[in-house]
């Protein structure tokens, strides 16, 4: 670990609509839905061919992220019933105090503002707890919905990295978005 700024939030992050919490073995239904979405399985480690065993293995990998690479993987759940509807991760970058955010939401949960709430909760928490100075996101230019999520939650677009992401079948350009601790402290 380069720096151990990130730990699981205690208590869970919750805004009354969205809860961010650790993965539980009972969240396999969310993974069953996610595995049918080609966009999710193309850019994540969600199993492309679903089985309960593969789902449990995915959840166990999420649990191990903190100890292996100082990254944090949380479920996006609805606060009303604690139903898992997606995932959000905070991934340590090589630069001290810099983390990347990544997220996905199952199809029937989209269009309700849940992703923006999750990104706001996690980035606010990370930037205000100390040790995290910058949260960045890499988004393909065609992913306008994700770009809206980021600009809605205070991220600023910084530039384009050409042929940056290596995906299983192609390379992809990405826009870089970021929030820094000064953004939430009003120090600009």
N, C-alpha and C positions, 0 to 999 in steps of 0.2 A: 504494500500500500504506500502510495506517495504521501498522502496525508489522510488522516482519519476524521475529516470534518463531518462526514455523514453517518448518521445512525438512524434506526427506525424512529419515526415520530412517535412520541408517547406523551399524551394520548394521540389516537388517530387524528389525521387532518380531516375536518368536517366543516362544511359551510351550511348545513341544513338541507342541502340538495344532493351533494356529492360527498362521499367518504373515501379517503385514501387510506388503505390498510394493507397489511401483509397478505400474501396469498394463503389460501386455505385449501385443503384437499377437496372441500365441497364446491370449489369454484370450477370444477371440470366442465360444467355445462357452458360456461362462458368460452372455454377453449374449444368445445365442440362447435359452437357457432363461429368462432374466429377461424377455425380450420377450413371453413367453406368459402372464405373470402380470399381470393387470389392476391389482392393487394396487401393483405396482412401477412400471409405466409411467404410472399416474395421478399419482404424486407425485415422479417423477424424470425425468431426460432420457434414460432408456433407450428406444431406438426401439420404438415400438408395432408397427411392421411391420418385421420383421427382414430385413436383408440383410448380407452381409459388408462392403459399403461403409459402411453405416450404423453397423455395429459398430466398424469402424476409425475412423470420424469421432467416435464416442463416446469411444473410447480417446484419441484425439488431444486432445479437449476436456479430458479428465481430466489429461493431461500439462500442459496450459496453465494450469490453475487456479492453481498456485503463483505464476507470474509475473503473471497477470492480476489476481487479487484476494486473494493471500496465503492461499488455501485449499489444502487438501491432500486428494487423493483417492487412496485405496489399495484394493488388492484384498484381500479376505479369502480366504486360501487354506488348504488343509489342509497341515499341516507334513509329513506322511508322503509326499505325492506332488506337492506344490506346485500342486494343482488349484484353480483359481479357483472359488469358490462364492458370492461376494457382493462387496459394496462397502461401504466405510466412508469418510466424509468428515469433515473438520474445516473448518468454514466460518467465516471471520472475520466477526464482528459489528461494528457501528459503534463500540461501546465498546472502548477500548484493553484488550488482554489478555483479551477475551471471545471465545470460539469456540463454535459450535454443532456438535453431532455428529449425523450422520445415517447410516443403514445400511439395507441390505437383503441378504437371503440367498435363493438359489434354493430352490425347494420341496423337492428331495430332500436338502438339507443341513440343513433345519430340525429342531428337536426334539433336537439333540445338544449344545446349550450353546455352539455356536460363536460365535453373536452376542454372548453375554455375555462370552466370552473376548476377542473382538475389541474390544468397548467398553472392557473393563477395561484391555487392553494400550494402546490409544490414549489413553484419558483419563489413565491413570497416567503415561505418557510425556509427554504434553502438559503436565500440571500439574507435573511434576518437572524439566522441562528449562529452566525459566525463561521469563519473558515471557508465559506463559499463566496467568492467575489464576483463570479460571472457564471451565468447559465446561458448556454447557446443551443440553438436548434438548427439542423440541416434539413431543408425541405426542397424536394424537386420542384422546378418551376411550374409544372402542370398541376401540382397539388394546391389549388387555390383555397380549398377549405382549410387546410392546415395553415396556410399563410394568414388567413383571416383570424384563426384561433390565436396565433402569435401576436398579430398587431392589436387585436382586441385586449390582450392581456399585458400590453406594455412592452413587448419585444420590439426592437428596432432592426430593420433590415440593413445589413452591412455590405453585402456584396454577393457575387456569384463565384463559386468554385467550379470550374469546368472539369468534366470527366472525373469527378472526385470520388463518388461512391462506387464501390465494387459490389455489384449484385450478382446472383448466380448466373444470369444469362446476359448481362450487359453492364456497362459503366453508365453513371448518371451525373448530370450537373446538379448542383444544389445551391439554393440561396442560403446564406448564413444570417440568422437572426440572433439577437442577444438581449439580455437584461443584465444589468450590473447592480451591485449593492447600492450604489449612489442613486439609482433610479427609484428604489423603494424608500430610501431615506430622505429623498427630496434634496439631494446635495448638488444637483447639476447647476 
